[in-house]
Structure formats: structure tokens, C-alpha cells
Amino acid sequence: MPNKLFIIIVTWNGEKFISDCLNSVYNQDKSDFSVIVVDNNSEDRTKEIVKDNFKEVILIENKRNLGFAAGNNVGIKKALSLDADYVALLNQDTEVSNDFAQNCVKYLVENRKVGLASPIILFPNSE
């Protein structure tokens, strides 16, 4: 049985970033995952961009800005209600490599005593 990974992205006025973020997530090699976007009551087109271009995303629309931590908690609660085995948290301005999900889950599966894994973080100039 594959491990169920949920990728949670909290957004607020992220129309400038969200397409690049989600495109990089959906460019994963060999990974089975679901994406939850928790929108913190954006005043720009963030929600519309997600709804129009990423129909497979589970979009949660908060009625007010709960902040980053509470927004993640909303997403984690939803993921757990859908039987998540693993949860990845991303910022709306993040772009990931095409093997990040596979590598993180593989590491956690092989190292059962580890409770948290993070990919290498690179800045836009790859440093």
C-alpha cells in the first residue's frame, strides 16, 4: 500500500507565487500525493488561480486570516481526516525539485525513528 502524503500550502495574497509553487509540486517524479491549499482570506486572485488551474487541489477557504501556524493546523487536521500517513508543509513562494516528495517519504519510511524530514533549501540562484 502506498504511503499517503498530503502537501499543505498556506496562502495569503499569493497570486504572484501560487502557480509556480503548485506547478513545481505537480512536476514530481513517481510520487503519489494530494495537495491541500489553505487560503487565509486572500484579497487578490489567489483562490481563483487555484480553482481555475489546479482543480485537483483541496482548497480550504478561511473566512479570516488565521496566520501561518493556525492555517497549517487547519490543513493538517483535514489531511489527518483523510488518513494521511505523511504531511509536508510548504510556503506559497516555494518551488520544489521534482524528487522532493519521493525522497522525503522514502527517508521517513526507511528511518522510522525520525519524525521530521526537510529537503535541502536553495535560493533562486541555486545556492
C-alpha positions in Angstrom: 0.0 0.0 0.0 1.5 3.4 -0.9 2.1 5.9 1.8 -0.4 8.7 1.7 1.4 12.1 1.5 -0.5 15.4 1.8 1.3 18.6 0.8 -0.2 21.6 2.6 0.3 25.1 1.3 -1.0 28.1 3.3 -1.7 31.2 1.2 -2.5 34.8 1.7 -2.4 37.2 -1.2 -0.1 34.9 -3.0 -1.2 35.3 -6.6 2.3 36.2 -7.6 3.7 32.8 -6.4 1.0 30.2 -6.2 1.1 29.0 -9.8 4.8 28.4 -9.8 4.6 26.7 -6.4 1.8 24.3 -7.5 3.4 23.6 -10.9 6.6 22.6 -9.2 4.6 20.3 -6.8 2.8 18.6 -9.7 6.0 18.1 -11.5 7.0 15.3 -9.0 8.5 12.1 -10.3 6.8 8.9 -9.2 5.0 10.3 -6.2 1.5 9.7 -5.0 0.2 12.7 -3.0 -2.6 15.1 -2.5 -2.4 18.9 -2.1 -4.3 21.0 0.3 -4.2 24.8 -0.1 -5.4 26.7 2.9 -6.2 30.2 1.9 -6.2 32.8 4.7 -8.9 35.1 3.2 -6.8 36.5 0.3 -7.9 39.8 -1.2 -6.2 39.1 -4.5 -6.8 36.3 -7.1 -5.0 33.5 -5.2 -8.2 31.4 -4.7 -9.4 31.9 -8.3 -6.0 30.9 -9.7 -6.1 27.7 -7.6 -9.8 26.9 -8.6 -9.3 27.6 -12.3 -5.9 26.0 -12.9 -5.5 23.3 -10.2 -8.8 21.5 -9.9 -7.3 18.5 -8.1 -6.3 20.7 -5.1 -8.4 20.5 -2.0 -9.0 24.2 -1.3 -9.9 25.4 2.2 -11.1 29.0 2.3 -10.8 30.5 5.7 -13.2 33.4 6.4 -10.4 35.4 8.1 -6.6 35.3 8.2 -5.7 32.8 10.8 -1.9 33.3 10.4 0.6 30.8 9.1 0.7 28.4 12.1 -3.1 28.1 12.6 -3.5 27.9 8.8 -1.2 24.9 8.8 -3.2 23.4 11.7 -6.4 23.6 9.6 -4.6 21.8 6.7 -3.1 19.1 8.9 -6.5 18.5 10.5 -8.0 18.0 7.0 -5.1 15.7 5.9 -5.5 13.6 9.0 -9.2 13.3 8.4 -8.3 11.8 5.0 -5.9 9.3 6.6 -2.6 11.0 5.8 0.5 9.0 6.6 2.8 12.0 6.0 2.3 15.7 5.8 4.6 18.2 4.0 4.3 21.9 4.7 5.2 24.4 2.1 5.2 28.2 1.8 3.3 29.7 -1.1 6.5 31.1 -2.6 8.3 27.7 -2.5 9.3 25.8 -5.6 10.4 22.2 -5.1 12.6 19.9 -7.1 10.9 17.1 -8.9 12.0 14.4 -6.4 11.4 16.2 -3.1 8.2 14.3 -2.1 9.6 10.9 -3.1 12.9 11.5 -1.2 11.3 12.8 2.0 8.8 10.0 2.2 11.5 7.4 1.4 13.8 8.7 4.1 11.0 8.6 6.7 9.9 5.1 5.7 13.5 3.9 6.0 14.1 5.7 9.3 11.0 5.0 11.4 12.5 6.8 14.5 12.7 10.0 12.5 9.7 12.3 12.9 10.6 15.1 10.5 12.5 15.5 7.3 13.3 18.5 5.2 14.7 18.8 1.7 17.8 21.0 1.0 16.6 24.6 0.8 18.0 26.6 -2.1 17.6 30.2 -3.0 16.5 31.1 -6.6 20.2 31.3 -7.7 20.6 27.6 -6.5 22.9 28.4 -3.6 
